[in-house]
Amino acid sequence: MPHVVVKLWPGKSEQQKKRLAQEITDSVMSVLGYGAGSVSVAFEEIESRDWAEKVYRPDIKAKWEHLYKKPGYDGCKSFSLSTPIPPLKRPRTVTGSMSIRS
């Protein structure tokens, strides 16, 4: 019985949370083959000032090897609601050769 907990900063509307819960439920049903009655989704709002202590250190850093999607930020820094989270920098790799013929 999958139970998904989404931890996020406060400020998202009930409509946004309901929509995300439905999208998560649909994905769990589609990918894992469970029925809707087997899936539960919860939201825990964590203040930005508490994120490193309550989420990053115990749920991300301490369980890094279990994450299938890793964040692109350093959770040891403090964030505020106006602090943009930097995007992941991915190396650009070009391999092989290409020829264009007209």
C-alpha positions in Angstrom: 0.0 0.0 0.0 2.0 3.1 -1.1 1.8 6.1 1.1 3.5 9.1 -0.3 4.5 12.1 1.9 5.2 15.4 0.2 7.2 17.8 2.3 7.1 21.4 1.1 7.2 25.0 2.1 3.9 26.6 3.1 2.0 28.6 0.6 0.6 26.2 -2.0 -3.2 26.3 -2.4 -5.5 23.5 -1.5 -6.3 23.2 -5.3 -2.6 22.8 -6.0 -2.2 20.1 -3.3 -5.3 18.2 -4.5 -4.1 18.3 -8.0 -0.6 17.0 -7.1 -2.2 14.3 -4.9 -4.3 13.2 -7.8 -1.2 13.2 -10.2 0.8 11.2 -7.7 -2.1 8.7 -7.3 -2.5 8.4 -11.0 1.2 7.7 -11.4 1.4 5.1 -8.7 -1.6 3.3 -10.2 -0.1 3.4 -13.7 3.5 2.6 -12.8 3.1 0.2 -9.9 -0.3 -1.3 -10.8 -2.1 -0.4 -7.5 -5.8 0.6 -7.4 -6.7 4.1 -6.2 -8.0 2.7 -2.9 -4.5 1.5 -2.1 -2.8 4.8 -2.5 -2.6 7.6 0.1 -0.9 11.0 -0.2 -0.1 13.4 2.6 1.4 16.9 2.7 3.7 18.2 5.5 4.4 22.0 5.3 7.8 22.8 6.7 8.9 26.5 7.2 11.9 27.4 5.0 13.9 28.3 8.1 13.4 24.7 9.4 14.0 22.9 6.1 17.7 21.9 6.7 17.0 20.6 10.2 13.6 18.9 9.6 13.9 17.6 6.0 17.3 18.0 4.4 19.5 16.4 7.0 17.2 13.5 8.2 15.4 12.7 4.9 17.8 13.7 2.1 21.4 13.8 3.3 21.1 10.8 5.7 19.3 8.7 3.1 21.1 9.9 -0.1 21.7 6.4 -1.4 17.9 5.7 -1.3 16.9 8.8 -3.3 15.8 8.1 -6.9 15.5 11.9 -7.6 18.2 13.9 -5.8 17.9 17.7 -5.3 20.0 20.2 -7.1 20.7 22.4 -4.0 22.8 22.2 -0.9 20.4 21.9 2.0 23.0 23.1 4.5 22.4 26.6 3.4 19.3 28.4 4.8 16.7 29.4 2.3 13.9 31.9 2.4 10.8 31.9 0.3 12.5 34.4 -2.0 15.7 32.4 -2.4 15.8 30.8 -5.8 17.0 27.2 -5.8 19.9 26.9 -8.3 19.3 24.6 -11.2 21.4 21.4 -11.6 24.4 21.9 -13.8 24.6 19.0 -16.2 27.7 18.4 -18.2 27.2 18.8 -21.9 28.6 15.8 -23.8 28.8 15.5 -27.6 29.8 12.2 -29.0 30.0 10.7 -32.4 30.0 12.5 -35.7 27.4 14.0 -38.0 27.3 14.7 -41.6 24.7 16.8 -43.4 24.1 16.1 -47.1 21.9 18.1 -49.3 
